[in-house]
Amino acid sequence: MAGVPDKGLQLRSIIKSSGELELSLAEVAVAAPVGDEVLVRIEGSPLNPSDLGLLLGPADLSTLKSAGGVTSAKVPEHFLKAVKARLDESLPVGNEGAGVVIAAGPDAAAQALVGKTVALLGGAMYAQYRTVKAGDVLPLPAGASAADGASCFVNPLTALGMTETMRAEGHTALVHTAAASNLGQMLNKICLKDGIQLVNIVRSAEQAKILTDIGAKHVVDSTSANFQDELTAALIETGATIAFDAIGGGKLASQILAGMEAAANAKGGAYSRYGSSTFKQVYIYGGLDMRPTELARSYGLSWSVGGWLLTPFLVKLGAEGGQRLRQRVADELKTTFASHYTAEISLAEALQPEVIAAYNKKTTGEKYLINPAKGL
């Protein structure tokens, strides 16, 4: 097929059974599109926390070094069992991205996308080229760049998934932790637009200001000496009984449940030794704190702590529901779902130890974009 490159670079991550992480750029064959497929030249792919988990694994980044085009780091021996399934397997990285369709199979729907800027989800996005089915891409609105659309799946659909889950499970307001993140800011905009009460939990006054500046009403700082009382007051005011926790480890999930129980009891009612009848749910969807989750069961027996992931949620929602959410993202790409990046880096720069150290900090308000087309 004319104009289709034979090969392209792809970022690969491998953890060897000897206990070493290696990152490198591999030259891989480019699959020419057939049928209803399209070939996309990737021009933007974000470094999300979920990507970093695969890219870097449990490596000790203080041991990072680079030589001969390969960046390596030691993986502590006690972590090797946890990653046994991926040992000695070179893996592509990058959940989502955006770029320009440069070729397509003969299917009419695929041909109609040639020359269009599209977003796509499906792995292996830290690469110069990606071949996918036409139905799996999201055409971006006129004037939108690849950078605009690069993050239009994981964070936007996760934020929308939270409000969808809230409604489906009979709750009327929600709590979000690590709330000043890119995702958290999107969730605030969704809730403000849709009239949903939201309690934001942050870890500093600077993070609180990020949210209040965009209109957030209920922002609670977990480092405050009066955190539990301030959280409970916000829960009483909003009636939030479901939380989405990006922290995972430590006591925060338990503190949220305790606050929800106190808010339920503040409404009055007959005493029960089993606690209030109000059902309280915390979903852990991230692991910013990798310590064990501590539960001090002081909130009766009507509660649950579980895990929440985007992909199973979308499967349960179904194709029609998923398309409804995707269309909303496209319609509000530059408003509700706008992403901002600290830096745009090339594939080669993504392997530099000092750059890895910067993007692995996962600092609130900082997000890195890999542009595989940069430097070509």
N, C-alpha and C positions, 0 to 999 in steps of 0.2 A: 504493500500500500504506500503510495507516494507520500513523502513528508513524515513518515513514521520512523523515529529513531530506532536503531537496533538495540541499543543498550542505554542504561542510565545509572546514576549513582543512587544508592540506598543506604541509609544508616542502619547498622546491625548491632545487636547487643547479645553477648554470650557470657554465661557464667560457667567456667570450667570446673570439673570435678576436683581439680587441684586447688580450687579456692580462689580463683582470680576472675574478676569481671574484665571483659575486653570490649571496647567500642571501636568501630571502624566503619569506613565507607566501602561498600562492596559494589562492584560493577555487575549489574544484573540485566538479564534479557528483558526487553520491553514487549509485552504481549500486544500484538496488533489487534484492534477491536474487530469483532465479528458479530453478526446478528444485531442484537439490540444493545451492544456495548459501545462505550465511548472511551477515548484516551484523553486523560487530563494532564496538562503540564502544571504541576503543583507550584504555586507561588506563595503559599502561606499555610503554616500548620502550627498550632499553639503548643506550648509545653504546659500541659495540665498536670496536676498532681497524679492523676491516674496514669499518665504517660511516664512520669518519672519513676513510678513503681516498677514498670517493666524495663525502662531504660537503664536505671542504676541499681535496681534491686536493693539488697541490704548491704551494699559495699561500704567499706570504711573510706569515705572520701578524703580523709586526711592522708591517705596513701596514694592518691591520684598521681600518675605520671604519664608522659607521652613520649613515644619514640617510634620512628618508622611508620607514621600514619596510624598508629594504634594507641588509644588511650586506655590505661588499665588501672585497676585498684584492687586491693585485697578484700575478700569477703570473709569475715570472721567464721571460723569453723563451725561454731554453734548455730549459724544461720543456714548452713548448707542443706540440712534436712528439710527446712521449710521451702527450699527452691529445688528440691530433688527432681521434680517433673520437667524442669527446663535445663538441667545440667547438660553441658556440651552440645546444646542446640542453639545455632545462630538464629536470632529472632529479629524480624523487622519491627519498627516502633512507629507510633503516631496514630492516634485514634481518628482524628478528623483533619480536614484541610479544605483548601479552596484553590481554584486555578482556572485555566482556560482550556476548553475542549478543542484539541487540535486535530482529532480524527475520530471517525465513527464508523460502525458497521452499517450495512445497507438498510437496516430497519428505519422507517420514516421518522419515528420518534427520536432515534439516535442522531440521524442526519440533521434534524432541526436544531440540535444543540451545538453544532460545530461553530466555533468562534465565540460561544457564550462563556461568560464567567459563572462558574457553578461552585457550590459547596458540596462536600461529600464526606461520608462516614463509612468506616470499614477497615481500618487498620493499615499499616505500612505506608503512612502518609509522609514520613520523613524520607522522601524520595523525590527524584526529579519528575517521574512519570507514574501514573496509576491508571490502570484499566478497570472499569466497573460498568455495571449495567446502567442504562439511561434512567431507569426508574429509581435508582439509588442516589441520584444527584438532585440538588435543589438549585434551580436557576436563580441567580441573584437579580434583584431589581435593577433597572437602568441606573447607571452611575455608581453602582456599588463595586468596590475593588475586591480583590482576593483577600486582602487584609481585613476588610469589613466583614467578609463572610467566613473567614477561617475558623472562627469559634462559634458558629451558629448552630451547632448540634449539642455538644456535651453540656455546657453550662446552661444555655437557654432551655433545652428540653428537660434538664434536671430541675431547674427552677419551676417550670411549668408543671413538671411531674409532681412536685411537692404540693402545689395547690390542687391539682387533680386528685391526688391521693387524699388530701384533707377532705375534700368534698365527698369523695366516694366512700370514705369511712365514717362519715357523719359528724365530722368536726367543723367548727365555724371560724377558727382562728388558729394561728400556728406560731411556733418558736423556731428560730434558726441560730445556730452558733457559728463562730468565725464569720460573722455576718457582714463584715466590711469587704469581703473578697469580691472579685468580679461577679461571681455567681450571686453573692449576697446582695450586691447592688441591683442586679437584674431582678431578684426576687422582690426587693422593695418596690421597684417600679411597677412590677406586675400587681402587687398587692394594693398599691396606691391607685392604680388604674381600675382594678376590679373591686375595690371597696372591701378588701380583706384586712382584718386586724393582724398585725405582725409584731412579735416581740423579738428584737435583735440582741444577741449576746456577743459582746466584743471583749477585747483584752487590753484596751488602752483608750485614753481620752482622744488620741489622734484618730483612732479607728471610729470612735463614736462620732467625731466631727464629720468624717467622710459621709456617714449615713444621715446625720441631721441636715447636712448641706443639700441632700437630695430629697428632703421632706420626710424622713423617717420620724415617727412619733415616739415609739417605745424602744429606747436603746439603753441597755444595761451593761455596765462594765464589770466583768467577773473578777477584776483585781480590786474592786471597791471593798472597803471594810464592812459595808452594809449590803453586800451583794445579795444575800438571800432575801432580806427584807425588800430590797428594791425590785428583785425579780418577782417575788410574790405579789407586790403591789401592781406590777404590770400585768401579771396573770389574772388578778382579780378584775382589772379594768377591761381586759380583752376577752377573757373567757377561753384563752388558748388551752387546748388539751392534747395537742399533737406537736411533736418537736422533731426537727431534722438536725442531727448532730454531726458536724464535720470533725470534731476533736477525737471522739472515740474513747480514749484512755482517761484514767483518773476519775474524779467524783462528779463531773459536771452533769452527766445524764441523771444521776441520783438526785442532785440538787434541783434539777428541773422537775422531776417527778414529785419531790417534796414540796416544791413551790406550787405545783398544780393541785396537790392534795390540800395544802393550806388554803388555796384560793377556793376550792370546792367547799371546804368546811366553813369558810367565811360567809357563805350564803345561809348558814344555819341548817336546821333539820335535826332529826333524831340521832342520838349517838349510836354508833355501831362499833363493836370491838374489831370488826373486819375493815374498818375505814369507810371512806365515802363510797357511794355507788358510782361516782363519776369515773368513766374509763379514761385512763391516761396512757398515751403512747409516745415512746421515744424511738425514732429510727436512727441508727448509726449508719452514715453513708460515706464516712471518710476516716482517716487515721492520722491526723496531724499529731496526736499524742499516742505513741505505740505502747504505752503502759497498759496493764489490765484495766478493764472497766470495773470500777468499784461501786457496788450497790449497797447502801445502808437502808434497809427496807423499813422506812418510816412513813409509808404512804399507802397503808392498807393492802388490799389484795386485788384491786381492780386496776391493773396496769400491765404494760408489756414493754420490753426492750427487744428490738430486733434489728436486722440489717435491711438496707434498702439500696438497690442498684437500678440504674437507668434502663439497662437492656431488658431485664425481666419485666420491668414496669411497662415498657413499650410493647413487648410481646403480649402481655395481658390486655393492654389497651386496644390492640388490634390495628389493622392497616388504616381503617377510616379515621380512627381517633388520632393515630400518629400523624397522618397527613394534615389533620386539622391543626395540630400543634405546630407542625413544620410551616404551614402557611402563615400562621400568626407570627412566627419568627421572621419569615421573609417580609411580611408587611411592616414589621416594627424593627427592622434590622438596624437602622441608624438612630433609633430612639431607645425604646425599652431594652433592646438586646445589643446595644453598642458595646464593643470591647476596646480597651485601650492598652497599648503595649509599651513596656519600658524600653525594649530594644528589639530590632529585627536582625537576626543573625543567619549566616549561611550554614550549610551542612558541615563544612570544615570547621567553622567557628564553634559549632555545637559540641565539638570534641575537645576543645581547648580546656585544660584543667581550671584555669581562672574563670572562664565563662560558665563551666559546669558549677563551680562553687557559687557563682552569682545566682543562676536560675534555680538551683536546688534549695536556696534559702526559703522559698515559698513565702516571701514577704508580702503582707497584705498591700494591695495597690500596685504590685509589680508583677508583670506578666510578660513572658518572652515569646516571640514569634520566630519560628524557623522558616526562612524563605529558600527553598532548594534551588530556586532560579538565581539567587544572588551570587554575583561573581562569575557568572557564565559568560 
